[in-house]
Amino acid sequence: MNNYFIIGKVNEGKSYLFNLFSKTHKTISNPKANTTIDIIRKNILSENFSYNIYDTPGFLKLIDFNILFEKILKLSLDNISFIYLTSCFTNEDLKICKQLHSKKFKLFLFSFKKIDDDHYISNLFDKIFINNSDNFSSLKKYLSNINKKENLLKETLNKKTITIFGKENTGKSTLFNKIMNMSLSKISPNLHTTRDSVNWDIKHKNITLEFIDTAGFIRSRSNRKNFDFEKLSIEQSEHFIKKSSLIILLLDANSESRLDLSLIGSLSKRNKPFLVLVNKIDLIENKSLYQKKFLKYLSSNHNFYSSLNIYFISALHSSKSKILQIIFDQLNNKFFFKTSYLNKIIKSVNGELGKIQKNSKDFKIYFMTAFTVNQKNYFKISCNFSKKNIKPHLKSYLSKILIRELKLKGINFNLIF
C-alpha cells in the first residue's frame, strides 16, 4: 500500500490538509506552532482505492527536517511518497526538496495558494498541485486514480482495533512504543504530552492488530477539560473507544484512586471487551502483597458491571511478547460475562443448591461476579455462609452448575466466597 507523508514548515496547514482527507480521525489543527508532535496515520479507503496518509510535525530548517526524516525511515514502510506543503517556496524548502529528490522519493508539491513558477524548480516534483482553483480536489482525485485497491478483504476481516486508554502519565505511550518496538509516541513526564491519538498496525499470529495510543483522561471537574487541545483530544479518544475491538485501561500501580474505579465502571457499561493493565508494578517492593490489597480494594469498592480481566505489568520491563500474549488471549477470551447476566441465573442456581442442603440454613447466593487476574479465572460469590461453613461438596456442585449454565467445559476457574 502506498504511504503519503504530508510535510512542510510549521503552520503551513499540514493538519488542515490531513483533516480534509480524514473525515473521522481528525488531528488537532491550530494556528499555534508545533501543535502536531507525533506522526499520525489514516487509511483512506473506498470501494475503488486504498492508501495511507500521514500528518507530521512541522520543521523550521533542514536540520529539523532530518530528525523527522530519520523517524519516518525507522517506520520501515514501503512505497513512501512526500506531499510538500508550502505557501511560499523558500531556499530552505529548496534544500529539503532537493534532498528528497536525490534519494529517489516521489515528491508532490502542494499549496492552498498560488505560487509563482519562478519560486520553485518543477523538475524536483513528480506532480504539482498549486495553480488550480481547488488544489485539494485535484490532489485527492489524483491519489484515488493511482491507488486502485487490491484485494484487502481478508486482511480487513482479520483486523482488530485495540485502544489504550487511561489517566495522564500512566505509561500509555511507553506501552504503545513497547508493542510497536519503536518510538512512535512522544514520552514525557509532563501532562498531556500525547495530544493526537497515534495509531499503528502490527501482525500477530496472522491477525492485523491496530493499536491506538490516546490522550490521557482528564477529570470531568477539571477546567482543563474545556481547553482547546484537551477538548479535541478527548473527542478523538472517544471516537476510537467506540470503534475498538478491545479497550486496554492502563492504571498506575503507584496511584490507586476513586477515579480508577469510575473509569472501570464507565468502560464496563459500554458492552465492549476490555482489560485492566496495572502498570509500573516494577516500582512496587512487595508485589504479592500489593496485588492482594489491590484486588481487595477493587472488590470492596465496586460492583462489577462485567467481567474484569486484570494483569500486573511493567511497560518498561515486561517483554513485548508477554504483553501481546495477554492482549491476544483477551481477544479470544471465553471467560467474559456481564454481571447482569450472571445474576439472572442466581435464582435457578439457588434452587438447585437448596436440594443438597441438609440440617443447615439454606445456602443462598446474593451476588456473583467474574474476573481474571494474571490469567487465573475466578467467580466471586457473595452469599449468606461464612467461608469456613462452605463444604467441599458444595463448591464442587456449584462449579458443575456454572460449567453447565455458562458453557465452561474445559475452562479452569476458582470460586471465592
C-alpha positions, -999 to +999 in steps of 0.1 A: +000+000+000+013+035-008+021+058+021+019+096+016+035+119+042+024+155+044+055+175+053+063+212+055+074+240+078+054+249+109+020+265+105+017+257+068-016+239+072-005+202+072-031+191+098-058+210+079-049+192+047-048+158+066-083+165+080-096+172+046-087+136+037-097+121+071-134+125+079-131+106+112-096+106+127-090+144+126-058+157+141-058+189+161-055+219+137-045+251+154-027+283+145-002+278+173+032+265+163+041+228+169+006+217+175+013+183+159+041+164+178+037+128+166+032+111+132-005+105+127-018+079+102-051+075+085-061+048+060-081+063+031-104+035+019-132+032-005-146+005-028-121+016-055-089+028-038-068+025-007-038+043+006-023+058+038-020+095+045+002+109+074+002+141+093+037+151+106+053+177+130+064+209+112+100+220+110+119+253+105+152+242+089+168+213+071+184+201+103+149+198+119+135+180+089+164+155+090+153+144+125+117+139+112+131+121+081+150+096+102+119+089+123+099+082+091+126+059+077+126+039+110+089+030+103+103+006+077+074+013+052+074+005+015+062+029-012+068+062+007+060+095-011+060+130+002+035+158-002+054+190+003+030+217+016+041+253+014+026+288+009+058+304-001+087+284-015+120+294+002+156+284-001+151+261+029+122+244+011+145+240-019+172+223+002+148+198+016+131+190-017+165+186-034+175+161-007+143+140-011+147+141-049+183+129-047+171+099-026+146+090-053+114+095-033+083+106-051+076+142-042+044+162-048+043+200-044+010+213-028-002+247-018-035+262-008-023+294-025-009+302-059+029+301-061+048+318-089+067+295-112+099+314-106+100+304-069+104+266-073+122+241-096+094+220-112+118+191-121+121+182-084+085+171-083+066+142-097+033+162-097+025+198-088-008+210-072-006+247-069-024+266-096-059+251-097-089+268-082-093+237-059-059+221-054-072+197-028-098+181-051-071+177-078-047+160-053-074+137-039-086+127-074-050+120-085-043+098-054-076+080-059-067+072-095-032+059-088-042+038-058-066+013-072-075-010-044-060-045-042-079-074-026-076-065+010-108-082+021-091-110+041-068-085+059-097-062+067-118-090+082-090-102+104-081-067+117-087-059+154-086-024+168-071-020+203-074+013+221-050+022+250-069+044+275-062+058+310-054+087+331-025+110+322+011+097+329+001+061+335+025+050+308+002+046+277+028+059+252+055+038+268+033+007+264+024+017+228+060+022+219+070-012+235+044-030+214+054-012+183+091-017+190+098+019+180+093+054+194+061+065+176+046+084+205+065+111+223+071+103+260+074+130+287+066+133+324+045+165+315+007+163+315-010+160+281+021+150+261+000+129+238-025+152+221-035+135+189-043+098+190-014+078+174-022+046+156-001+018+141-006-018+129+014-049+137+009-085+126+005-111+154-004-148+147-018-140+113-041-112+126-036-075+120-037-056+153-042-018+151-032-001+183-044+034+193-024+055+218-049+080+232-045+113+251-047+110+289-081+111+306-089+144+323-113+146+353-147+159+344-145+187+370-111+199+357-111+232+340-085+218+315-113+197+300-126+227+282-092+239+268-089+237+230-062+210+228-076+189+257-112+191+244-102+179+209-080+152+224-109+138+245-132+138+213-105+117+195-102+093+224-140+088+225-141+081+187-115+053+190-130+038+221-163+034+202-147+016+173-125-007+194-125-044+193-108-043+227-101-015+252-070-015+274-074+005+306-040+013+319-037+021+356-007+033+376+003+010+405+015+040+424-017+058+422-048+040+434-078+063+434-116+065+431-110+077+396-097+042+387-130+027+399-151+052+380-131+045+348-136+008+352-173+013+358-176+036+328-158+012+304-177-019+316-210-003+308-200+001+271-206-036+263-171-039+248-144-063+259-117-046+280-088-055+302-071-037+330-033-035+330-019-022+362+014-006+351+047+002+370+045-029+391+083-029+389+083+001+413+064-019+440+086-036+466+062-063+478+044-072+447+024-101+461+010-081+490+003-052+467-018-074+443-038-088+472-046-053+486-054-040+451-079-068+444-095-063+479-097-026+473-113-032+439-138-058+450-149-039+482-155-006+463-170-016+431-200-037+419-187-050+386-208-045+355-190-072+336-160-095+340-128-078+349-095-091+334-066-077+354-029-081+348+001-065+366+028-054+342+057-031+337+055-013+303+093-006+306+104-041+316+077-066+305+086-082+272+067-073+240+058-110+235+043-112+270+021-081+265+009-093+231+000-127+245-021-110+272-039-090+246-043-119+222-057-141+250-082-114+258-094-111+222-102-148+223-114-149+259-143-172+267-144-162+303-162-129+299-197-124+313-219-094+321-226-093+358-263-086+350-263-120+331-246-138+359-271-126+384-300-136+362-291-173+368-287-169+406-324-178+413-322-211+394-287-218+409-300-212+444-329-236+437-306-264+427-282-258+457-312-259+481-317-296+471-284-307+487-286-287+519-295-308+550-295-298+587-284-263+580-298-230+568-305-227+531-273-217+512-282-186+493-262-166+468-268-128+467-244-116+441-218-131+417-190-115+396-163-129+374-127-117+369-093-129+357-061-120+374-028-128+357-045-155+336-063-172+365-101-171+364-123-165+394-160-163+404-165-141+434-196-154+453-215-132+478-236-155+500-251-160+535-225-185+546-191-177+560-160-193+543-155-219+570-190-232+567-188-239+529-182-276+524-161-290+496-190-309+481-210-277+479-181-260+460-180-290+436-217-290+430-218-252+424-189-255+399-207-281+379-238-259+377-217-229+365-200-251+339-233-263+326-251-229+327-222-208+313-208-235+289-174-235+306-163-271+298-125-272+295-120-238+312-104-237+346-117-214+373-118-210+411-146-200+434-140-172+460-166-167+488 
